[in-house]
């Protein structure tokens, strides 16, 4: 896509002197889901007492040599395949020479000119209905650094090496993103793909997925501007805030006649601002060279093909299947496939309903009632969430007219809070739907008699019928059969 066409489709920022286009690229660091570190047998688990997950290799003891973890290689290949990227049969590990106070060997083992995965693409659906393709430049494996602790001693910093040597996949995008909204949507989609694949748990709070966000601005269609890198942003919301602030900061400088200095910056989530950290290094500053302790990594086509055959159904394929197989809208499918746990939860409902309920009705219930309740309470879908069997029981009772739609929500609320079975709730609480036409007719007659003025308006204003329906349902405690109420009101009001 040309710069001019891309700019025309992008959301531009308005400055004092005209429109500006934001250009964003990311370097995403995803911790590989593996029990051991990239080059040692030490545990990669999060937490633990400081320096309790450290081998002699991680501590850079003399004579200790790295040995590649085959599972980390498999996970990187699976990720590359999931990103529709080229997997390179031959890749090389390099030493990236740079002072890391919390990486004892004094360099990082990474990949530079010959990464394990080359170019790929991620398709991203945006909230406004647009879809964009974000190019993946490369994916390479590298070690994580340890952690410096500055609050444990009055006069010195301490170092925890538990994280040193943990395997990371650095996923580098092309500068294809054009707004904070696109940046948020991309990282959410990438996180979903990684979690579907099982190659990274995507836990941003623990730092298992974090992004260096490169931001620049330019006039629409102009050459790329000077970029600034915002380091280690570990929240989807923070990524959006960082892009917004940094773009505005650069626009203000340029409109005042200044120039952007290429540098690394940090995002302050409390203030919502970025601040300078250090001048930006270039690749030559790191003095890369092939690691003499590691042979080139070579993969056979048979090994790559075997991993490709075992890939799970990924979000895009699952979305297409939900739309095709269950006749769901693109929006509903997007919501359900955004997290693998959601999609599995929904499909378990469909399986248990065994054709007795429409998948669309189940999707509406899961999205509006279950996910809405989870969002309201600030919790995630998990073992404590109301089980599919309970929701299917509620929806079945609505379908066979045992309870009304309004009562269904009350039953759901009780079941959510108490864990009681929906059928038992309806029985003990006396919530069965009233279908006795005589009882409903008496309620209808009473409401009409009490509101003769409104009854006289119905023929001229048919919408008033809805008011009468609401009053009858209210009088019955929500238990009257809505269809019977509608039918009786229409007959008695002459509609």
N, C-alpha and C positions, 0 to 999 in steps of 0.2 A: 504494500500500500504506500503511495507517495506521501511525502510530508504534507503537501497541500490537502490531499483527500483526508488524511488522518486528522489534520488540524480542523477541517470542516466538521468532522464527526465528534470532535472532542469538546469537553466542557471547558471553555476559556475563562480565565480570571480577568476581571476588569481592573485596570490600574488607572492612575491619574492621567496617563498619556495614551491610553488605548488598551487593546486586548493582549494578553500573554498566554502562552501555552506552557503547561507544566509537563516536564518529561521525567519519568521515574523508572529506575531499574533497581533490581534487588539482588543481593547476595544472601541467600537464606541458608542458615546453618541448622541442619536437622540431625539430632543425635540418633545414630543407628540403633535400632532395637536388636541388641545382642547381649548375651550374658557377660561376655568378657570384652576387654579393651581391644583396640585395633592391632597392637603389636605385642601385647602381653596377656597372661592369663588372669590378671587381676579383675575383680568384679567391677562391672560398669554401673551397678545399682546406684540410684540417687540416695544421698544422705549417708548415714554412718558417722562414727566418730572421726574427727579429722585425721587424715593420713592412715586410715585403716584399710583402704582399698588400693594399696600401693605395692607394686612388685619392684624388684631390683632394676628392671628395665625402665619402669616409670620414673624411678629415682635417679636414673642415669648413672648407675654405678659402673666403674671402669670394667670394660670387657663384656658388658651385657649387650647382646645383639637383638634387634627386633625380629619377630616372626609374625607374618601376616595371619590375621584371623579370617579363615575362609568364609565364615558365616557373614562377616561384614562385607566381603566382596559379593557374595550372593545377594545380600540385601541392596547393595548399590546397583547391581545389575537389574534386579526386580524393579527398583525405583525408576531406572532409566527406561525400562520397557513400559512402565505405567505412565511415563511422561511422553510416550510416543517418540522416544529419542533413539539416536544411534548408539549402540553399545560397541565400544572399541575392543577388538580382540586382543590388542596389545596396549598396555598403559605403563607408565613409569612413575615411581615415587621419587620425589625430589626433597632436598633439604631447603627449607625457607629460613634463611639466616636473619634473625631479628632478636632483639633483647626481650625475652619474656621473663619477668621476675618470678613467675609461677610455673615455668617449664624448665626443669633442671638441665636438660641436655643443651640448652642455649640455642636451639633451632627447633623448628616444627617440621615433622615429616608430612609432606603434602604432595599434591600433584600440580604440575604447571603446564608444560607444553603438550603433554600426552595424558589427558585425563581418562578415566575409565568410561565415561559417557560423554557423547558429543551433543549435537543440536537436537532439540525436540520442541514440543509445543503443548501449551495448556489452554484449553478452550474455557472461557469464563463468561457466564451469564450474569448480567448486571440487573439491579433492581428496576431500572427504567425500561427493561425489555431488550436492550441492546446486548449483543454478544461480541466478545473480542477474543482474538488469539494472541497469547503472550508467548513469544519465542523464548526457548531455553537455550542459552549459549553453551552450557556445559554442566556436568556434575562431576565433582572429584572428591576423593576420600582424603581425609586429613585427621590429625590428632587434635583434640581439644586441649586447652591449657588448664592449669590448676586454678586455684582461687586465692587471691590475696585478701587477708583479713586485717582490717585497719582499726578495729574497735576492741581488740582483745588485750592490748598492751598500751601503756601510756606513752612510750617512746619509740616503739618499733612496730612494723607490720609483720604478721605471721603468715605462713603459707600452708594451705591445705591442698595436697596433691591427689585427693580422691578422684577428681575429674580429669587429671592430667593423663593424656593418652587415650581417653574415651573416643570412640570412632565418631566422626562427623561426616555427613555428606554436605558439601557446599554446593548449592544449586544456584547458578548465576543466570539471571534473565537478561534478555535484550532490553533496550530502553523503550519498551512498547506501551508502558502505562502512562496515562495522561491526566490522572486526577487522584485525589485521596480516595474517592469512592472506588475507582478501579484497583488501586493498591490494596484496599481492604478486601475487595471481592477476590482478587488473585490469591492473597495469602490464605484466605478461608478455603478456596478451592484446592490449593496445593496441600494444605493441612488435611483436608478430607481425603485426597488421593493417597497420601502417606499413611493415614490411619486405615484406609481400606486395604492397602497392601500389607500393613503390619510391619513396615520398615522403620517407622518412627511413631512414638505415641503422641506426638504433637502437643505435649504439655508445655505451654508457653510460660506458665507461672514458674515452673522449675528450670526454665531456660533450655529445655530439650528441643525447642524450636524457636529461633530468634532470627531477626533479619537486620542486615546492614542496608539502609535505604539510601539510594543515590538520587538526589533531586537537583534538577536544573530548570531554568525557564528560558523562553525565547519568544520572539514574535512569531505568530503562526506561519509555518512554512519555512522559517529561517533555519540556518545550520544550528546544530546542538550548542547550547551554552555551556559555561563552566559549571561543573557539578560539585556538590558537597555531599559527603557521605555521613549519614546519621547512624551511629554505631549501636549494635546490640539492642534493637527495639523488640520487646518480648510480649507484645499484646497487639491484637488486630486493631483495637480502638486507638492505641497509642501510635500505631503506624499511620493511621489516617490523620491524627492530630499533628504528627511530626511533618507529614507532607504539606499539610495546609499552612502551618506556621512557617516552614522553611521556604516555601514558594513565595509567600507574602513578604518575607524578609528580603529575599533576593530581588523581587520586583521593586521594593522600596529603594534598595541600594542602586539599582540600575536606573530608575527614574530620576534619582537625584544626581546622576552623572558618575556614580562610582563603578567599581569593577568587582566582580565576584572572585574571591580567593579560593582556590581549590584546597579543601581542608576536611579533616574528620571532625564531626561534631557529636555531641551527646544530647539526647532528648530528656528534658526534665518533666516527668508526668504531672508533678504537682503544679508547676507553673504553666505547663503546656507550651514550653518554648525549647529551642535548641541553643546550645552554647558551644563555643570552639573548644576542641580537645587537643588537636595537634595538626600540623601541616600534613597534607595527604601524601603518603608514600606512593611511588610508582613501582612496577614490578622489578626494575633493575636495582632498586634500593634494597631488595631482599636477597640479592646475590644467590639466586636459585642454582642448584646443580644436582644431578642425579645422585640419590643416596647410594653410597658405595656398599652399604650393608644389605641392600635389597635388590634382587634380580627384577627385571621387567616382569610385570604381571601379564600372563598370557592365558587367554580363554579360548576354548574350542567352540565351534559353531554348535556342536551337540550339547555342550553345557548351557549355552545361551538359549537354545531352543527348548531344552527341558524346563528351564525356569519360566520361559514364556508360556509354555503349556499349562503351568500350574498357577498362573495369575488368577486372582478372583475377579468377579464382575465389578467393574469400577463405576464411579458415580455417573458418568455420561451414559454408559450402556444401561445401567440400572434405571436411570431417568427415562430413557427411550422405551425400555420394557414396561415400566409402570404406565406410561402414556398409552402404549399399544395394548398391553394385556389387561389393564384395569380401567382404561378410558379416563385416566386422571388428567387434569390440566397440567400445563408446563409449570405453573406456579406451585401447585400442590406437590408435584413430583420433585421440584427443586427443594422444597422445604423438607420432604421426607428423606431424600438421599443425601442431604447436607452432612449427616452423620451416619455412619454405618449402623450404629445402635438403633437409630430412629427407623431406618429402612427395615432392619430385621424385626423390630418391634411391630411395625405396621404389617409386615408380611405374616407374622405369627397370628395376628388378628384374622387376616384373610384365610389362613389355613384352618384356624379353629372354626371360623364361620361356615366353612365347607359349602359355599354357594348359597347359603341361606340369607346372606346380607350383601348388598351392593358394595363393592370396594370403594366407590365414591363416598358412600355414607360413612364407612369406616374411616376413610382418610379425613373427612370433615371432622369427625369426632376426635381422632387422634391429634389433629393439628389444633383445633379450637379449644377442646377441653383439656386434653392431657398436656400438650406442649404449652398451651396457655397457662395452665396451672403451674407447671414446672418453672416457666419464666417468671410468673408472679412471685413464686416462693424462692427464686434464685437458686434452684437446685438442678442437677442434671438427671437425665434418664438413667436409671440403675435398678438394682435388685429390689429397692424399696418402692419403686413406682408401681402404681396399681397394675395388676397383671392383665394381659390380653383377655384371659378368660372372663374377668369381671366386666370389661368393656363390652365384650361380645354378648354377655348375658343381658346387660342393660339395653343394648341396641336391639337385641332379639325381642325383648319385652315391648319396646317401642313399635317394632315391626308388626308384632301380632296384637297390637292395641291393648296390651296388658297395662301399660302406663303411657302417659302423654310425654311429649318431648320436654315440656317444662319439668315434669316430675323426674324425668330421666336425669336432669342436671342435679336435682336434689339428691337422688340416689347416689349419683357419682360422688357428690361432696361427702356424703356420709361414709361411703365405701372408702374414699381416699383417706379420711381422717381416722376411721375405726378399723379398717381392714375386714369389715363384715361382708358376707356374700350378698350381692345385689338382690337375689330372690328372697333371702331371709329378711332383708331390710324392707322390701315392698310388702311382704306378708305381715311382719310384726308392726310396722308403722301404718298399716292400712292405707297404702298409697295406690292400690289398684285403680285403674281408670274407670270412671263411671260411664257406662254405656246404656243405662236404664233410660229410655226415651221419656218415660213419664217424669222421672226426677229432673231430667234436663229441661223438659218442657215447663215444669213449674218454675225453675230458676229463670228461664227465658221470659215467661209471662210476668214475673215479678219485676225484672229489670225494665221491660217495656212499659209496664204500668207506672213505674216510678219516674220515667223519663219521656213523657208524651211529646215534649217539644223536639227532642232529638229524633224520636220515632217519625215525626212529621217531616223531618229534613232528609230522611234516608233516600227517598226516591230522587230528590234533586241532587243530593250529595252522597253517592254510594259509598264513599270512603268512611262515612259515619258507621257503616256496618262493622268495621274493625273495632270501633270503640265499644259497641255492644258485645262483640265476641270477647274482648278483654274483660268486660264487667262480669259476664257469665263465668268465664274461667276463674276470675278472682273469687267470685261467690262460691265456686265449687272447690276452692283450694287448689286449682290447677288440675283437678282430677277428671273433669268432664271430657268426654270424647270430643276433640275439636271439630271433627267433620260433622258429628251430630249437632253440635252447637250451631255451626254455619248453616246447615240444612234447615234446622228449625227456625232460626232467625229469619232466613230468606223467605220461608213460607209465611211466617206470622207478620212480617213487615211488607209483604206483597212484592218482593223483588224477583 
